[in-house]
Amino acid sequence: MTIELQGLVQPDRVHKRVYTDPAIFELEMDRVFGQAWLYVGHESQVPKPGDYCTTRLGREPVVMVRHTDGQVHVMFNRCPHKGAKLVPDGSGSAGKFLRCLYHGWTFKCDGSLLSVPLRSGYECTALDLKDPQYGVRKVARVATYRGFVFASLSEDGPELKEFLGGAATSLDNFCDRAPEGEVEVAGGVQRVIQRNNWKIFFENLHDTIHAVATHESSWRAAKEEHEAMPAGTPKPFEVVIVDGNGEPLEFWEKLELKGYDHGHGFMEGIFVPPTDPVSLAYVASLEASQGAVRADEILRVNRHNTIVYPSCSPHTSFQQIRVIRPLSVDRTLVEIFSFRLKGAPEATFQRTLKYTNIVNSPSSNVMPDDLEAYNRVQEGLGSDGGDWVSMHRAAGRDQPLPGGRASNGNSEMPSRNMFAAWAGYMGVDTGAKTNELAGSVE
């Protein structure tokens, strides 16, 4: 079946079919998620040889496992004998080797075949147990950036650091904020299945204009809670991170958005670093490790959400990553991982958990607002009420950057930038004469 894509993406608008057509979703799994570098997990999730954790790359089930030599491998979670998943979904330790539960084929933790039952039964047959194809197949490419493990299902394409471009600076700052320069996953994972296309979630990450309307009930409640406290009471942390969504549009307009090639980008931080005892103790630990000047440099990098398109969103200030796993054209799994800054006080990590629970967890005060909006968008796009989605706001006003572009906080540049990348992956001719789709200035 031929899928006509041309004309669906224009410099400042996209057709609703890119969010609702199951055939286009399947093509995305091949052309976007089959080519790009995708976030797999963090090395700290497999600290010892034999440790593993499973996930999905596009529609492919994979397992990340640490070998006895310390190297981390990412392989298809499939036994080459009968095809059973080699390890169950989730995480754990396989010990010294991976053993299929079905017929007992056993593999080293780098995927190479170790032993099979009834070995003599394969003698004088066409099956050669020394053939590498009877090991667990590895994904085409695996690379790590400061402990963050990425993989690509394609043998072709840019190296990981080139792919990350300007978004790599967010991962740097993520780690630099740790007094020991490293982070580790802690506190488990929270998962939510959203009733929307995966692209809607990404677009919302840098859509500043929605906050004051979508989150009105939560930020008004936070403000009223603080106003009911005795006069002069400093804003509790919980109030600060919720009532920030109630800032007027003029506040968001002054923020800076940056977009990079391959669809990445970040949004300037919206919270002024607090000066409560927990925060001051953390700053002291960073200064003790890095010196006051370097600590100040690190903390001046103040960012809210970063987009590493098309698979994850690191949040450097509150040490979390949201990972996006598309399930179908209208279902998206989002996983929320919290990180510990090695060398920082325990209270700093507890604050990270608090931020996750209040803002981004399925039962938080904020995420349900977004989920309702995503669902309404998905259902509305499925109607006959119109064919196009607008990305016109501030088009053509962006400023060029090396490898990207910048805009003010209320621009829809991030959406245009991501669709420029999407069009490239999908082989769509947008009709843009220059870099018009991304709204940049020559």
Secondary structure, 3 states (H helix, E strand, C coil): CCCCCCCCEECCEEECHHHHCHHHHHHHHHHCCCCCCEEEEEHHHCCCCCEEEEEEECCEEEEEEECCCCCEEEEECCCCCCCCCCCCCCEEECCCCEECCCCCCEECCCCCEEECCCHHHHCCCCCCCCCHHHCCCECCEEEEECCEEEEECCCCCCCHHHHHHHHHHHHHHHHHCCCCCCEEEEEEEEEEEECCCHHHHHHHHCCHHHHHHHCHHHHHHHHHHHHCCCCCCCCCHHHHHHHHHHCCHHHHHCCEEEEEHHHCEEEECCCCCCCCHHHHHHHHHHHHHHCHHHHHHHHHCCEEEEEECCCEEEECCCCEEEEEEEEECCEEEEEEEEEEECCCCHHHHHHHHHHHHHHHCCCCCCHHHHHHHHHHHHHHHCCCCCCEEECCCCCCCCEEECCEEEEECCCCHHHHHHHHHHHHHHCCCCCCCCCHHHCCCC
